[in-house]
Amino acid sequence: MTGRSRALVVALIVFALAIGVLIGSGPLRAGLGAGASQAEKLAEARADAESARELATQGTDFANAVGPAAIAGLLEGHVVALVRTADASSDDLAAASSRLADAGATIGSTVALTDDWAGDDRAPFRNALAEQITAALADPPAGANAQEVLAAALAQALAGGDEFDAEAQERSDTMWALLTDAELVTGEHSADADLFVLVAPGGDVADLGGAFAAASSGTVVGFTDAESGDAGGATTVTRAATFYGAWAVVGATIAAAGGSVGHYDASDADELVGGLDP
């Protein structure tokens, strides 16, 4: 067993213990003795809580120290577009994506959808813009509604085209200009992406997830809620904006880059990281 493998095994053990504490399935007593006094019960509960805090801190500290070595270089050469919905915060996006750089990924775009992306009062404008965009898309989605057309346009804008295809690059630049000038999206776009990470609280993001998946080598939708929503066939991670959620997101992104699609939770971080090829 190599040094890296040994470190990974130890890290996974601490991962699993600490995650268990954080989600309520760790080494906390399920119940206290029926014959114990209230004072004894309180003392044992306090001891359990302190033990849980210490183990959780140990887990996060150890993960921060050892985890990056376990994923180092596994996203080398990949460019990721980070996108959040209007009801997700910049902090949510930053938290969920915080481990991608440890795996060697380059962040090519950081984009936020505005309230106008889905607001009812801008629906007529979006419908008109979608008609204009449909005529400019190289392969417009058949029978798509306005939101699906706009999602396809954003995917094309961030994924770009063949670097040797000037027309495709110009089309991508046009999509980005149209969406930003319309104030439907804000952010920075500096490099074409082959992977997408979308962060949303929950709910239906099938239009975005499906468009991103179709335009990329892999897409992960990180839901900040504990319940998953409709991601349009893309990989999902729930509780993505937590400490272990970020580890689950990077593990899921690495797996997605290899062609796998799955549905995970922050509590699956140890299995996701443990299943990666060194």
NUTORKE-923563 format. One line per 2 residues: their letters; for each residue x, y, z of N, C-alpha, C. Coordinates in Angstrom, 1 decimal. Layout:
BEGIN
A) X,Y,Z,X,Y,Z,X,Y,Z; ...
//
This chain:
BEGIN
MT) 0.8,-1.2,0.0,0.0,0.0,0.0,0.9,1.2,0.0; 0.6,2.2,-0.9,1.4,3.4,-1.0,1.1,4.3,0.1
GR) 2.0,5.3,0.3,1.7,6.3,1.4,0.4,7.1,1.1; 0.2,7.4,-0.1,-1.1,8.1,-0.5,-2.3,7.2,-0.2
SR) -2.2,5.9,-0.4,-3.3,5.0,-0.2,-3.5,4.9,1.3; -2.5,4.8,2.1,-2.6,4.7,3.6,-3.3,5.9,4.1
AL) -2.8,7.1,3.6,-3.4,8.4,4.0,-4.9,8.4,3.7; -5.2,7.9,2.5,-6.6,8.0,2.1,-7.5,7.1,2.9
VV) -7.0,5.9,3.3,-7.7,5.0,4.1,-8.0,5.6,5.5; -7.0,6.2,6.1,-7.2,6.9,7.4,-8.2,8.0,7.2
AL) -8.0,8.8,6.2,-8.9,9.9,5.9,-10.4,9.5,5.8; -10.6,8.4,5.1,-11.9,7.9,5.0,-12.6,7.4,6.3
IV) -11.8,6.9,7.2,-12.3,6.5,8.5,-12.7,7.7,9.2; -11.9,8.7,9.2,-12.3,9.9,10.0,-13.4,10.6,9.3
FA) -13.4,10.6,8.0,-14.6,11.1,7.2,-15.9,10.5,7.7; -15.9,9.2,7.7,-17.1,8.4,8.0,-17.6,8.7,9.5
LA) -16.6,8.7,10.4,-17.0,9.0,11.8,-17.5,10.4,12.0; -16.8,11.4,11.4,-17.3,12.8,11.5,-18.6,13.0,10.8
IG) -18.8,12.5,9.7,-20.0,12.6,9.0,-21.2,12.0,9.8; -20.9,10.9,10.4,-21.9,10.2,11.2,-22.4,11.1,12.3
VL) -21.4,11.8,13.0,-21.8,12.7,14.0,-22.6,13.9,13.5; -22.2,14.4,12.4,-22.8,15.6,11.9,-24.3,15.3,11.4
IG) -24.5,14.1,10.9,-25.9,13.8,10.4,-26.7,13.0,11.4; -26.1,12.8,12.6,-26.9,12.2,13.7,-26.8,10.7,13.7
SG) -25.9,10.1,13.0,-25.8,8.6,13.1,-24.4,8.1,13.6; -23.7,9.0,14.2,-22.4,8.7,14.8,-22.5,8.1,16.1
PL) -21.4,8.0,16.9,-21.3,7.3,18.1,-22.0,8.0,19.3; -23.2,8.6,19.1,-23.9,9.2,20.2,-24.8,8.1,20.8
RA) -25.1,8.1,22.0,-25.9,7.1,22.7,-27.3,7.2,22.1; -27.9,6.1,21.7,-29.3,6.1,21.3,-30.3,6.4,22.4
GL) -29.9,6.0,23.6,-30.7,6.2,24.8,-29.9,6.1,26.1; -30.4,6.6,27.1,-29.7,6.5,28.4,-30.4,5.6,29.3
GA) -29.7,5.0,30.3,-30.3,4.0,31.2,-31.6,4.5,31.8; -32.5,3.6,31.8,-33.8,3.9,32.4,-33.7,4.3,33.9
GA) -32.7,3.7,34.6,-32.6,3.9,36.0,-31.8,5.1,36.4; -31.2,5.8,35.4,-30.3,6.9,35.7,-31.2,8.1,36.2
SQ) -30.6,8.9,37.1,-31.2,10.1,37.6,-31.1,11.2,36.5; -31.9,12.2,36.7,-31.9,13.3,35.7,-30.5,14.0,35.6
AE) -29.9,14.1,36.8,-28.5,14.7,36.8,-27.5,13.8,36.0; -27.7,12.5,36.2,-26.8,11.5,35.5,-27.0,11.6,34.0
KL) -28.3,11.6,33.6,-28.7,11.7,32.2,-28.1,13.0,31.6; -28.2,14.1,32.3,-27.7,15.4,31.8,-26.2,15.3,31.6
AE) -25.5,14.7,32.6,-24.1,14.7,32.5,-23.6,13.8,31.4; -24.3,12.7,31.1,-24.0,11.8,30.0,-24.3,12.5,28.7
AR) -25.4,13.2,28.6,-25.7,13.9,27.4,-24.7,15.0,27.1; -24.2,15.7,28.1,-23.2,16.7,27.9,-21.9,16.1,27.4
AD) -21.6,14.9,28.0,-20.4,14.2,27.6,-20.5,13.8,26.1; -21.6,13.3,25.8,-21.9,12.8,24.4,-21.7,14.0,23.4
AE) -22.3,15.2,23.8,-22.2,16.3,22.9,-20.8,16.8,22.8; -20.0,16.8,23.9,-18.6,17.2,23.8,-17.8,16.3,22.9
SA) -18.1,15.0,23.1,-17.4,14.0,22.3,-17.7,14.2,20.8; -19.0,14.5,20.5,-19.4,14.7,19.1,-18.7,15.9,18.5
RE) -18.6,17.0,19.3,-17.9,18.2,18.8,-16.5,17.9,18.6; -15.8,17.2,19.5,-14.4,16.9,19.3,-14.2,16.1,18.1
LA) -15.0,15.0,17.8,-14.8,14.2,16.7,-15.1,14.9,15.4; -16.1,15.8,15.4,-16.4,16.5,14.2,-15.3,17.5,13.9
TQ) -14.7,18.1,14.9,-13.6,19.0,14.6,-12.4,18.2,14.1; -12.1,17.0,14.7,-11.1,16.2,14.3,-11.3,15.8,12.8
GT) -12.5,15.4,12.5,-12.8,15.0,11.1,-12.6,16.1,10.1; -13.0,17.3,10.4,-12.8,18.4,9.5,-11.4,18.8,9.4
DF) -10.7,18.9,10.5,-9.3,19.2,10.5,-8.5,18.2,9.7; -8.8,16.9,9.9,-8.0,15.9,9.2,-8.4,15.9,7.7
AN) -9.7,16.1,7.4,-10.0,16.1,6.0,-9.3,17.3,5.3; -9.2,18.4,5.9,-8.5,19.6,5.3,-7.1,19.3,5.1
AV) -6.5,18.5,6.0,-5.0,18.2,5.9,-4.8,17.1,4.9; -5.6,16.1,4.8,-5.3,14.9,4.0,-6.1,14.8,2.8
GP) -7.3,15.3,2.8,-8.3,15.2,1.7,-7.7,15.7,0.4; -7.1,16.9,0.3,-6.6,17.4,-0.9,-5.6,16.5,-1.6
AA) -4.8,15.7,-0.9,-3.9,14.8,-1.5,-4.6,13.6,-2.2; -5.8,13.3,-1.6,-6.5,12.2,-2.2,-7.1,12.5,-3.5
IA) -7.4,13.8,-3.8,-8.1,14.2,-5.0,-7.1,15.0,-6.0; -5.9,15.2,-5.5,-5.0,16.0,-6.3,-4.8,15.6,-7.7
GL) -5.0,16.5,-8.7,-4.8,16.2,-10.1,-5.9,15.5,-10.8; -7.0,15.1,-10.1,-8.0,14.2,-10.7,-8.9,15.1,-11.6
LE) -8.9,16.4,-11.5,-9.6,17.2,-12.5,-8.6,18.1,-13.3; -7.4,17.7,-13.3,-6.3,18.5,-14.1,-6.7,18.5,-15.5
GH) -6.7,19.7,-16.1,-7.0,19.8,-17.5,-8.5,20.1,-17.8; -9.3,20.0,-16.8,-10.8,20.3,-16.9,-11.1,21.7,-16.5
VV) -12.0,22.3,-17.2,-12.5,23.7,-16.9,-13.9,23.6,-16.5; -14.2,24.2,-15.3,-15.6,24.1,-14.8,-16.3,25.5,-14.8
AL) -17.5,25.4,-15.3,-18.4,26.6,-15.2,-19.2,26.5,-13.9; -19.2,27.5,-13.1,-20.0,27.5,-11.8,-21.2,28.4,-12.0
VR) -22.4,27.9,-11.8,-23.6,28.7,-12.0,-24.5,28.5,-10.8; -25.1,29.6,-10.4,-26.1,29.5,-9.3,-27.4,30.1,-9.7
TA) -28.5,29.6,-9.2,-29.8,30.2,-9.5,-30.0,31.5,-8.6; -31.0,32.3,-9.0,-31.2,33.5,-8.3,-31.5,33.3,-6.8
DA) -32.1,32.2,-6.4,-32.4,32.0,-5.0,-31.3,31.2,-4.2; -30.2,31.0,-4.9,-29.0,30.5,-4.2,-28.1,31.7,-4.0
SS) -27.3,31.7,-2.9,-26.4,32.8,-2.7,-25.0,32.6,-3.2; -24.2,33.6,-3.3,-22.8,33.5,-3.7,-22.0,32.7,-2.7
DD) -22.4,32.8,-1.4,-21.8,31.9,-0.4,-22.1,30.4,-0.6; -23.3,30.1,-1.0,-23.7,28.8,-1.3,-22.8,28.2,-2.5
LA) -22.6,29.0,-3.5,-21.8,28.6,-4.7,-20.4,28.4,-4.3; -19.8,29.3,-3.5,-18.4,29.3,-3.1,-18.2,28.0,-2.2
AA) -19.1,27.8,-1.3,-19.0,26.6,-0.4,-19.1,25.3,-1.1; -20.0,25.2,-2.0,-20.2,23.9,-2.7,-19.0,23.6,-3.6
SS) -18.4,24.6,-4.2,-17.3,24.4,-5.2,-15.9,24.6,-4.6; -15.8,24.6,-3.3,-14.6,25.0,-2.6,-13.5,24.0,-2.8
RL) -13.8,22.7,-3.1,-12.8,21.7,-3.2,-12.3,21.4,-4.7; -13.0,22.1,-5.6,-12.6,21.8,-7.0,-11.2,22.1,-7.4
AD) -10.7,23.2,-6.9,-9.3,23.6,-7.1,-8.3,22.6,-6.6; -8.7,22.0,-5.4,-7.8,20.9,-4.8,-7.6,19.8,-5.8
AG) -8.6,19.5,-6.7,-8.5,18.4,-7.6,-7.9,18.9,-8.9; -7.5,20.1,-9.0,-6.8,20.6,-10.2,-7.6,21.3,-11.2
AT) -8.9,21.5,-10.9,-9.8,22.1,-11.9,-9.5,23.6,-12.1; -9.8,24.1,-13.2,-9.7,25.5,-13.5,-11.2,26.0,-13.6
IG) -11.4,27.1,-12.9,-12.8,27.7,-13.0,-12.8,28.7,-14.1; -13.6,28.3,-15.1,-13.7,29.2,-16.3,-14.8,30.2,-16.3
ST) -15.8,30.0,-15.5,-16.9,31.0,-15.4,-17.5,30.9,-14.0; -18.0,32.0,-13.5,-18.7,32.1,-12.2,-19.9,33.0,-12.6
VA) -21.1,32.4,-12.6,-22.3,33.0,-13.2,-23.5,32.9,-12.2; -24.2,34.0,-12.1,-25.5,34.0,-11.3,-26.6,34.3,-12.2
LT) -27.7,33.6,-12.1,-28.9,33.9,-12.8,-29.6,35.1,-11.9; -30.2,36.0,-12.6,-30.9,37.1,-11.9,-32.3,36.7,-11.7
DD) -33.0,37.5,-10.9,-34.5,37.3,-10.7,-35.2,37.3,-12.0; -34.7,38.1,-13.0,-35.4,38.2,-14.3,-35.4,36.9,-15.1
WA) -34.5,36.0,-14.7,-34.4,34.7,-15.4,-35.7,33.9,-15.4; -36.4,34.0,-14.3,-37.7,33.3,-14.1,-38.9,34.1,-13.7
GD) -38.6,35.4,-13.5,-39.7,36.3,-13.0,-40.9,36.4,-13.9; -42.1,36.4,-13.4,-43.3,36.5,-14.3,-43.3,37.8,-15.1
DR) -42.9,38.9,-14.5,-43.0,40.2,-15.2,-42.2,40.3,-16.4; -41.1,39.5,-16.5,-40.2,39.5,-17.7,-40.5,38.4,-18.7
AP) -41.6,37.6,-18.4,-41.9,36.5,-19.3,-42.1,36.9,-20.8; -42.8,37.9,-21.1,-43.0,38.3,-22.5,-41.6,38.6,-23.1
FR) -40.7,39.3,-22.4,-39.4,39.6,-22.9,-38.6,38.4,-23.2; -38.7,37.4,-22.2,-37.9,36.2,-22.4,-38.4,35.4,-23.6
NA) -39.7,35.4,-23.8,-40.3,34.7,-24.9,-39.8,35.3,-26.2; -39.7,36.6,-26.3,-39.2,37.3,-27.5,-37.7,37.0,-27.7
LA) -37.0,37.0,-26.6,-35.5,36.8,-26.7,-35.3,35.3,-27.2; -36.1,34.4,-26.6,-35.9,33.0,-27.0,-36.1,32.8,-28.5
EQ) -37.1,33.5,-29.0,-37.3,33.3,-30.5,-36.1,33.8,-31.3; -35.5,34.9,-30.8,-34.3,35.4,-31.5,-33.2,34.5,-31.3
IT) -33.0,33.9,-30.1,-31.9,33.0,-29.9,-32.1,31.7,-30.7; -33.3,31.2,-30.8,-33.5,29.9,-31.5,-33.0,30.0,-32.9
AA) -33.1,31.1,-33.5,-32.6,31.3,-34.9,-31.1,31.3,-35.0; -30.5,31.6,-33.8,-29.0,31.7,-33.8,-28.3,30.5,-33.3
LA) -29.1,29.6,-32.6,-28.5,28.4,-32.1,-28.1,27.4,-33.2; -27.0,26.7,-33.1,-26.6,25.8,-34.1,-27.5,24.6,-34.1
DP) -27.9,24.1,-33.0,-28.8,23.0,-32.9,-29.9,23.2,-31.8; -30.9,24.1,-32.2,-31.9,24.4,-31.2,-32.7,23.2,-30.7
PA) -33.0,23.2,-29.4,-33.8,22.0,-28.9,-35.2,22.0,-29.5; -35.6,20.9,-30.1,-36.9,20.7,-30.7,-38.0,20.8,-29.7
GA) -39.0,21.6,-30.1,-40.2,21.8,-29.2,-39.9,22.4,-27.9; -38.8,23.1,-27.7,-38.4,23.7,-26.4,-39.2,24.9,-26.1
NA) -39.5,25.1,-24.8,-40.1,26.4,-24.4,-39.1,27.4,-24.2; -39.5,28.6,-23.8,-38.5,29.7,-23.7,-37.4,29.5,-22.7
QE) -37.8,28.9,-21.6,-36.8,28.7,-20.5,-35.7,27.6,-21.0; -36.2,26.6,-21.7,-35.3,25.6,-22.2,-34.3,26.2,-23.3
VL) -34.9,27.1,-24.1,-34.0,27.7,-25.1,-33.0,28.6,-24.5; -33.4,29.4,-23.4,-32.4,30.2,-22.7,-31.4,29.4,-22.0
AA) -31.8,28.3,-21.4,-30.8,27.4,-20.8,-29.8,26.8,-21.8; -30.3,26.4,-23.0,-29.4,25.9,-24.0,-28.4,27.0,-24.5
AL) -28.9,28.2,-24.5,-28.1,29.4,-24.9,-27.0,29.6,-23.9; -27.3,29.5,-22.6,-26.3,29.7,-21.6,-25.3,28.6,-21.6
AQ) -25.8,27.4,-21.8,-24.9,26.3,-21.9,-23.9,26.4,-23.0; -24.4,26.9,-24.2,-23.5,27.1,-25.3,-22.5,28.2,-25.1
AL) -23.0,29.3,-24.4,-22.2,30.4,-24.1,-21.0,30.1,-23.2; -21.2,29.2,-22.2,-20.2,28.8,-21.3,-19.3,27.7,-21.7
AG) -19.9,26.8,-22.5,-19.1,25.6,-23.0,-18.3,26.0,-24.3; -18.8,27.0,-25.0,-18.1,27.5,-26.2,-18.2,26.5,-27.3
GD) -17.3,26.5,-28.2,-17.3,25.6,-29.4,-15.9,25.2,-29.6; -15.7,24.4,-30.7,-14.4,24.0,-31.1,-13.5,25.2,-31.3
EF) -12.3,25.2,-30.7,-11.4,26.3,-30.8,-11.0,26.6,-32.2; -11.1,25.6,-33.1,-10.7,25.8,-34.5,-11.9,26.2,-35.3
DA) -13.1,26.3,-34.7,-14.3,26.7,-35.4,-14.7,28.1,-35.0; -14.3,29.0,-35.9,-14.5,30.5,-35.6,-15.9,30.8,-35.5
EA) -16.7,30.2,-36.3,-18.2,30.4,-36.3,-18.8,30.0,-35.0; -18.4,28.8,-34.5,-19.0,28.3,-33.2,-18.6,29.2,-32.1
QE) -17.3,29.7,-32.1,-16.9,30.6,-31.0,-17.6,31.9,-31.1; -17.8,32.4,-32.3,-18.6,33.7,-32.4,-20.0,33.5,-31.9
RS) -20.6,32.3,-32.2,-22.0,32.1,-31.8,-22.0,32.0,-30.2; -21.0,31.4,-29.6,-21.0,31.4,-28.1,-20.9,32.7,-27.5
DT) -20.0,33.5,-28.1,-19.8,34.9,-27.6,-21.1,35.7,-27.8; -21.8,35.5,-28.9,-23.1,36.2,-29.1,-24.1,35.8,-28.0
MW) -24.2,34.5,-27.7,-25.1,34.0,-26.7,-24.8,34.7,-25.3; -23.6,34.8,-25.0,-23.2,35.4,-23.7,-23.6,36.9,-23.7
AL) -23.3,37.5,-24.8,-23.6,39.0,-24.9,-25.1,39.2,-24.8; -25.9,38.4,-25.5,-27.4,38.5,-25.4,-27.9,38.3,-24.0
LT) -27.4,37.3,-23.3,-27.9,37.0,-22.0,-27.5,38.0,-20.9; -26.3,38.5,-21.1,-25.8,39.5,-20.1,-26.4,40.9,-20.4
DA) -26.6,41.3,-21.7,-27.2,42.5,-22.0,-28.6,42.6,-21.6; -29.3,41.4,-21.6,-30.7,41.3,-21.2,-30.8,41.3,-19.7
EL) -29.7,41.2,-19.0,-29.6,41.2,-17.5,-30.4,40.0,-17.0; -30.2,38.9,-17.7,-30.7,37.6,-17.2,-29.7,36.8,-16.4
VT) -28.4,37.1,-16.7,-27.3,36.5,-16.0,-26.3,37.6,-15.7; -25.5,37.4,-14.7,-24.3,38.3,-14.4,-23.2,37.4,-14.0
GE) -22.0,37.9,-14.1,-20.8,37.1,-13.7,-19.6,37.3,-14.7; -18.7,36.4,-14.5,-17.5,36.4,-15.3,-17.3,35.1,-16.1
HS) -16.9,35.3,-17.4,-16.7,34.1,-18.2,-15.4,34.3,-18.9; -14.4,33.5,-18.6,-13.0,33.7,-19.1,-12.5,32.5,-19.9
AD) -13.1,31.3,-19.7,-12.6,30.1,-20.5,-13.8,29.2,-20.7; -13.8,28.5,-21.8,-14.8,27.6,-22.2,-14.8,26.4,-21.3
AD) -15.9,25.9,-20.8,-16.0,24.8,-19.8,-16.3,23.5,-20.5; -15.8,22.4,-19.9,-16.2,21.1,-20.3,-17.0,20.4,-19.2
LF) -17.0,21.0,-18.0,-17.8,20.5,-16.8,-18.6,21.7,-16.2; -19.8,21.3,-15.7,-20.6,22.3,-15.1,-21.0,21.9,-13.6
VL) -21.0,22.9,-12.7,-21.6,22.7,-11.4,-22.6,23.8,-11.2; -23.9,23.4,-11.0,-25.0,24.3,-10.8,-25.4,24.2,-9.4
VA) -25.6,25.3,-8.7,-26.1,25.3,-7.3,-27.4,25.9,-7.2; -28.4,25.3,-6.5,-29.7,25.7,-6.3,-30.2,25.2,-5.0
PG) -31.2,25.9,-4.4,-31.7,25.4,-3.1,-32.4,24.0,-3.2; -33.1,23.9,-4.3,-33.9,22.7,-4.6,-34.8,22.9,-5.7
GD) -35.9,22.1,-5.8,-36.9,22.3,-6.8,-36.5,21.8,-8.2; -37.2,22.4,-9.2,-37.0,21.9,-10.6,-36.0,22.8,-11.3
VA) -34.9,22.3,-11.7,-33.9,22.9,-12.5,-33.6,22.1,-13.7; -34.6,21.3,-14.1,-34.4,20.4,-15.2,-33.9,21.0,-16.5
DL) -34.4,22.3,-16.8,-34.0,22.9,-18.0,-32.5,23.3,-18.0; -32.0,23.8,-16.9,-30.6,24.1,-16.8,-29.8,22.8,-16.7
GG) -30.1,21.9,-15.8,-29.4,20.7,-15.7,-29.3,19.9,-17.0; -30.4,19.8,-17.7,-30.4,19.0,-18.9,-29.6,19.7,-20.0
AF) -29.7,21.1,-20.1,-28.9,21.8,-21.1,-27.4,21.7,-20.8; -27.0,21.8,-19.6,-25.6,21.8,-19.2,-25.1,20.4,-19.5
AA) -25.8,19.3,-19.1,-25.4,18.0,-19.3,-25.2,17.7,-20.8; -26.1,18.2,-21.6,-26.0,18.0,-23.1,-24.8,18.7,-23.7
AS) -24.3,19.8,-23.1,-23.2,20.6,-23.6,-21.8,20.3,-23.0; -21.8,19.3,-22.1,-20.6,19.1,-21.3,-20.2,17.7,-21.2
SG) -19.0,17.4,-20.6,-18.6,16.1,-20.3,-19.2,15.6,-19.1; -19.7,16.5,-18.2,-20.3,16.1,-17.0,-20.9,17.3,-16.3
TV) -22.0,17.1,-15.6,-22.7,18.2,-14.9,-23.1,17.7,-13.5; -22.9,18.5,-12.5,-23.3,18.2,-11.1,-24.2,19.3,-10.7
VG) -25.4,19.0,-10.2,-26.3,19.9,-9.6,-26.2,19.8,-8.1; -25.7,20.8,-7.4,-25.6,20.8,-6.0,-26.8,21.5,-5.4
FT) -27.7,20.7,-4.7,-28.8,21.3,-4.0,-28.4,21.6,-2.5; -28.7,22.8,-2.1,-28.4,23.2,-0.7,-29.3,22.6,0.3
DA) -30.5,22.3,-0.2,-31.5,21.6,0.7,-31.2,20.1,0.9; -31.8,19.5,1.9,-31.6,18.1,2.1,-32.4,17.2,1.1
ES) -33.3,17.8,0.4,-34.1,17.0,-0.6,-33.6,17.4,-2.0; -33.5,16.4,-2.8,-33.1,16.6,-4.2,-34.3,17.1,-5.1
GD) -34.0,17.9,-6.1,-35.0,18.3,-7.0,-34.8,17.7,-8.4; -35.5,18.1,-9.4,-35.3,17.6,-10.7,-34.2,18.3,-11.4
AG) -33.1,17.5,-11.7,-31.9,18.1,-12.3,-31.8,17.7,-13.8; -32.8,17.2,-14.4,-32.8,17.0,-15.9,-31.8,15.9,-16.3
GA) -31.6,14.9,-15.4,-30.8,13.8,-15.7,-29.3,14.0,-15.3; -29.0,15.1,-14.7,-27.6,15.4,-14.3,-27.4,14.8,-12.9
TT) -26.1,14.6,-12.6,-25.7,14.1,-11.2,-26.2,15.1,-10.2; -26.6,14.7,-9.0,-27.1,15.6,-8.0,-26.3,15.3,-6.7
VT) -26.2,16.3,-5.8,-25.7,16.2,-4.5,-26.5,17.1,-3.6; -27.1,16.5,-2.6,-27.9,17.3,-1.6,-27.0,17.8,-0.5
RA) -27.4,18.9,0.2,-26.7,19.5,1.3,-25.3,19.9,0.7; -25.2,20.4,-0.5,-24.0,20.6,-1.2,-23.1,21.8,-0.6
AT) -23.8,22.7,0.1,-23.0,23.9,0.6,-22.5,23.7,2.0; -22.4,22.5,2.4,-21.8,22.2,3.7,-20.4,21.7,3.6
FY) -19.7,21.6,4.7,-18.3,21.1,4.6,-18.1,19.8,3.9; -18.9,18.8,4.3,-18.8,17.5,3.6,-19.5,17.5,2.2
GA) -20.5,18.4,2.1,-21.1,18.6,0.8,-20.1,19.0,-0.3; -19.2,19.8,0.1,-18.1,20.3,-0.9,-17.3,19.1,-1.3
WA) -17.0,18.2,-0.4,-16.2,17.0,-0.7,-17.1,16.1,-1.6; -18.4,16.0,-1.3,-19.2,15.2,-2.2,-19.3,15.8,-3.6
VV) -19.4,17.1,-3.7,-19.5,17.8,-5.0,-18.2,17.5,-5.8; -17.0,17.6,-5.2,-15.8,17.3,-6.0,-15.7,15.9,-6.4
GA) -16.1,15.0,-5.5,-16.1,13.6,-5.8,-17.1,13.2,-6.9; -18.3,13.8,-6.9,-19.3,13.6,-7.9,-18.8,14.2,-9.2
TI) -18.1,15.4,-9.2,-17.6,16.0,-10.4,-16.6,15.2,-11.1; -15.7,14.6,-10.3,-14.7,13.7,-10.8,-15.3,12.5,-11.5
AA) -16.3,11.9,-10.8,-17.0,10.8,-11.4,-17.8,11.2,-12.6; -18.4,12.4,-12.6,-19.1,12.8,-13.8,-18.2,13.0,-15.0
AG) -17.0,13.5,-14.7,-16.0,13.7,-15.8,-15.6,12.4,-16.4; -15.8,11.3,-15.7,-15.5,10.0,-16.2,-16.7,9.3,-16.8
GS) -17.8,10.1,-16.9,-19.0,9.5,-17.6,-20.0,8.9,-16.7; -19.9,9.0,-15.3,-20.8,8.5,-14.4,-21.9,9.5,-14.0
VG) -23.1,9.0,-13.8,-24.2,9.9,-13.3,-24.7,9.2,-12.0; -24.8,10.0,-10.9,-25.4,9.5,-9.7,-26.1,10.5,-8.9
HY) -26.6,10.1,-7.8,-27.4,10.9,-6.9,-26.9,10.7,-5.5; -26.4,11.8,-4.9,-25.6,11.7,-3.6,-26.1,12.7,-2.6
DA) -25.6,12.5,-1.4,-25.8,13.5,-0.3,-24.4,13.8,0.3; -24.4,14.9,1.1,-23.1,15.2,1.8,-22.6,14.0,2.5
SD) -23.5,13.2,3.1,-23.0,12.0,3.9,-22.4,11.0,3.0; -22.4,11.1,1.7,-21.7,10.1,0.8,-20.3,10.5,0.5
AD) -19.8,11.6,1.1,-18.5,12.1,0.7,-17.4,11.1,0.9; -17.5,10.3,2.0,-16.4,9.3,2.2,-16.4,8.2,1.1
EL) -17.6,7.8,0.7,-17.7,6.8,-0.3,-17.2,7.3,-1.7; -17.7,8.6,-2.0,-17.3,9.2,-3.2,-15.8,9.3,-3.3
VG) -15.2,9.9,-2.3,-13.7,10.1,-2.3,-13.0,8.7,-2.3; -13.5,7.8,-1.6,-12.9,6.5,-1.5,-13.0,5.7,-2.7
GL) -14.0,6.0,-3.6,-14.1,5.3,-4.8,-13.3,5.8,-6.0; -12.6,6.9,-5.8,-11.8,7.5,-6.8,-10.5,6.7,-7.1
DP) -10.2,6.7,-8.4,-8.9,6.1,-8.8,-7.8,7.0,-8.4; -6.7,6.6,-7.8,-5.6,7.4,-7.4,-4.8,7.9,-8.7
//
